[in-house]
Amino acid sequence: MIYKKIFLIVTIAISLLNAEGRCQNSANYYEKNFASASNPEAFNLAWARCEKSLGNDEASISAYERVLLYNPNNIEAIFALVPLYKKIGMDREIKSVFADIDETTLTLAQKKELSSLKGEQSMGIATTISASIDYGYDTNLNYNVFTQNSILPVASRQESSFYTLHLKGGASYNFESDSSYSLQTNLELYKKDNKEGSYFDLSYAKLDMGVGYNTQTLSIYLPIVYSRVNYLDRDLYQQLGVAPKFTMQIDSGLLLNLGVQYTKREYINTTDKGADDTLIDASIGLYRFFGDSFIYAQFDYGTNKADSSIPSTFTEYDFFHIFAGINYKLEEYNANWGVNYLYSRRDYSDNIVSTTDKRLDEFQQINIYIKKALTSNWDIKLEYSYLNNSSNYALIDYDKQISSISLEYRY
């Protein structure tokens, strides 16, 4: 009897080894022939199953993602991707998969399985972390800082190399497994050190906390926002306000963003109190996605109002911003390149000294970058920006260039 058991165990082991060997051979076949597949959806689905059975999570994920490129409603690929994403901490991708599912096409059994997957994902706390370190060169540190000579005593141009450290972290907690409501918080820390001109070193911290609401086509976040800035060799100011954000999915590739902001800024030092102000602004933006590439445009309009009974000159102004850009995915190189453009106009309430002309600033910035993925978590980025502020107030008429290389991490 014992010999029969041993024989059975050996037979099963040999069968498993043979199956693994066949799958390994199949994986090699898929890799060599995927470009010429007559049915890419079925081909990549078989490839994904094979890689999954071998324990190759990243290869399996890539194959399942290719299945969804050909058929976004392939239920097998969707249900297989969620636990794989969860295993390696890709929470954002899980949310994206859920958002793309058309639940009206699901059977009762599939809806039950989807509900179970969503419950597993939404229970507990989901976190995101990103960090970057930059090294670069700035051709004009001393620009558009303040308009008061008592605050900005030096008006000469100053160049310097610099490094920056930028950290971001976020967490969200869903109230219930079947609830669209969540508590969210985000923390951002930034530090810039200049080799020359330490007077212009900058560091700040920003914290927001609020309630979120998410469905397949709508996302709402209602946060309280606090920030504190250290600049010009001192603890400069703090801000406190609210900044609701609304994102709506108009169709499968188009997003509409709406936002409002009400923020009060308080300067820490008594000598700067005249610059205390309140910001009120509203924005509207559109994002159009083409696979992993996208274009966007956004318009902001707002006003700054002085809070001091004896306000500093040029504290009050109306403004509008226009943002536009493109991000293009280079699939064959696993890289992205992009261009961003900003136009801003400020109409001030105060006249320029010794004239009857009110101050007017027109600011433009163009930013060009290319980012290459090194691993699933690490990127390297090259970036160049040109900035120009055209103003009838001579102290603030300037241009500058910034070049940098950065290493970025995300989890």
C-alpha positions, 0 to 999 in steps of 0.5 A: 500500500505504501508503495502505491502512495509513493508512486502516486506522489511521484506521478503527481510531482512529475506531472506538475514539473512537466506542466511547468516545463510546458508553460515555460516553453509556451511563455517563450513562444508567446514572447517571440510571437505576440507581435504577429498574433491574429487574435491579440486578446486571446493570445495575451490572455493565454500568455497571462495565465501561463506567466501567472502559473509560473509566479511571474507577477510583473509579466502576468500583469503586463499580459493582462493589461494588454488584454484590456487594451484590446477588450476593456470588458474582459472580466477574466483579466479584470478579476485577475489583475486586482489581486495581482495589483494588490500584491505589489501595492498598486492601489491607484491601478486597482481604482482605475480598473474598478472605474472602467468596469461596465457593471450592466454587462456583468452576470449575477455571479460576476457582480458578486465576485466584483463586490467581494473584490471591492470589499477586500480593497476598500477595507482598511487604509490605502496609502501612496508615497512618492519622493524625488531628489533633483539637482539643477541650475537656476539662472536667476534666484532673485526674482518676483519675491516681494515688491517691498525694498524692505523685504527684498533689499537686493535687486541684482540677478543671482545664478546658482546650482541647487538641489531639492528634496520633495516628499509626498504621502497620502492615505485614505480610509473607506468607512465601509466595504460597500461605501463610496465615502472615505476619509483622506489626508495628504502631506507634502514636504519640500526643501530647496538648497542653493549653492550660492545665495542661501538667502533664497533657500526655500522649504515648505510643508503642506497638509490637507485632510477631508472627506472624499466621495467616489463613484465610477464617474464622479470624485469629490474631495472636500479638504481643509488645507494648511501650509507653512513656508520658510523663505528669505532666511525666516519663517515667512508665512502660514496659510489656512483654507478650504479647497474643494475639488470635483472630477467627473468622467464625461466619457471613457477618455475625457475628465472634467475638473472643477475646483474652488479655493478660499485661503487666508495667508498670515505672515509670521514676522511683525514687519511683514504683516502688511502683506497678509491677504485672502485668496479666492479662486475658481478653476475648470480643466479638461483632460483627454486621455489616449491610452497612457498619453493625454492632453489637458487645459485648465483656466483659473480666475481669482482675486487677492484681498488685503487683510491688513488695515495698512496693507503693503503696496501691491497686495491686492490684485485680480488674476487669471491663469491658463495651463495647457500641456501634453504627455506622450507615452513612448511605449517602446522605451517605457518613457514619457515626454511632455510639454507644459505651458502657463500664462498668467496675468495680474491686474493690481489695484495700486499705482506704480510709484510716481505714476498714474499707471496701475501695475500689470504683470504678464507671466509665461512659463514653458516646461519640457521634460522626458521621464524614463522608467528604470523599474516599476518604482523608480524613474529618472527625469530630465527637465528644462523650464523658461520663465518670463515676467513682463511688467511695467514695474521694473523691479519685477520685469525678469526672465530665468531658466531652470535645468534639472535632473531628478530621481523619482520613487513612488510606491 
